[in-house]
Amino acid sequence: MKSISRRQFLKSSSGAALGAGLGAGCATTEKPVEVAKKAPAAAPAQGRVLGANDRINIGIVGVAGRGMSHVQWLNSQKDVQIAAMCDVYRPHLDKAIASTRSKPKGFSDYRKMLEMPELDAVFVVTPPHWHPLITIHACQSGKDVYCEKPLALTPGESMAMVKAARANNRVTQVGTQIHASANYHKVVEIVRSGVLGPISVVRTGLALNEAPDGIGSPPDTPPPPGLDWDMWCGPHPLTPYNEARFKLGYHRYFADLDGSWLHEMGPHIIDLPVWALELGQPLSASAVGGKFVMKDISTIPDTLEAVFEYPGMILTWSNSCGNSFGQAFQKPGKNDIRRRLGIIFQGTKATLCADYDEYWIIPEGDRLAGVTVPEPEVGSIPEHPREFLEAIRSRKLPSCDVEKHLPLAIALNLGNLSYKIGRKIHWDAQTGQIVNDPEANALVTPEYRKPWVLPA
């Protein structure tokens, strides 16, 4: 499959022509601990030029839950000032402002916040259905962007975010913070050393048991005072307020808002093989499953099996919400069985099993006899958001820039789309379209609720 240049991509009318050769998920093709290539010097949407001693002015959209975690972390950074916050629920906004040393301005509409010329960057910590528009509008306003995962829910939105970042020469980072772990960096070096032999399959997955009640089934009610529910829904269809949807709509339980556990945890788990093997966008995706045991209000599958096809190999995803025995493996000489999540690289000479914290290698018979297995020593790895802050000053794209993350995002998008339509789909990374399936291809880019429009 031919790759496509960034220049060709930016000239395309929709950004759909982003090719497989532009990146590998969060995986830069550079060495794992190095920061990637330099961004262009001039930007159509010009941001503020930072002096060496200037604090970075940050705006945050979404300040509850994960957003408050970012508020607390940013508050601890001496070279940062939280200049603005935005949330559609006034009690969340007031609480976050009160916790901040810098007395930021408060907004209920992010578009007003983006008009602040002194803002350097924006943290997008909203439910995922809002990620594309806020990220794109921030880039168009000359702001750099840290966007929490998942990047977006559809291929069209994911590609539009990349196009906006590159067209406006913005530094971006997707919030897949496990990417910064020393264990992941070590696994990347081992896999790339070739010691495992040719790898034909990588198995990934997540298992937990929330059956049968899950998040419960609270009734629809009027929204609480201080909440702009219409703005919360934004480009999503206006649906009745529900406490579970409001509190958990950013967090894996509603297919139309978050996509499923594949979108929620795939950015962490599948990131490792996409990075280590420098995979581009998948050739095809197929997913089957259903809501079989959960009796709650959630709309995601409680059981999902997905297969992603790449040149010369496949990658699988297995997920259960009704049983916690997942991609199980046992470390040699240990009694404990790791079973909640796993990433298993199966090579002709050995298998490497990994989770967030550890890895181990299981030889195929004597095929590693006499072979020196690398014991990587990784250098200093900055915290994931710290890498982003440093990139704002250096103008070097960090390890999980949206363009590098795109192949991973596309895989997750296609997996959920395959489950939704109930059949295998074939993807053309050159055109950004699903092949020979007009019905599926019509879902590549969603139709937003008016007046919201996804920029072309």
Beta strands, then each sheet from edge to edge (+ up, - down):
strand 1: 56-61
strand 2: 80-86
strand 3: 105-107
strand 4: 121-124
strand 5: 144-148
strand 6: 172-175
strand 7: 199-209
strand 8: 284-290
strand 9: 303-310
strand 10: 313-320
strand 11: 322-323
strand 12: 329-330
strand 13: 337-338
strand 14: 341-347
strand 15: 350-354
strand 16: 359-363
strand 17: 425-428
strand 18: 433-434
sheet 1: 3+ 2+ 1+ 4+ 5+ 6+
sheet 2: 11+ 7- 10- 9+ 8- 17+ 18-
sheet 3: 11+ 7- 14+ 15- 16+
sheet 4: 12+ 13-
end
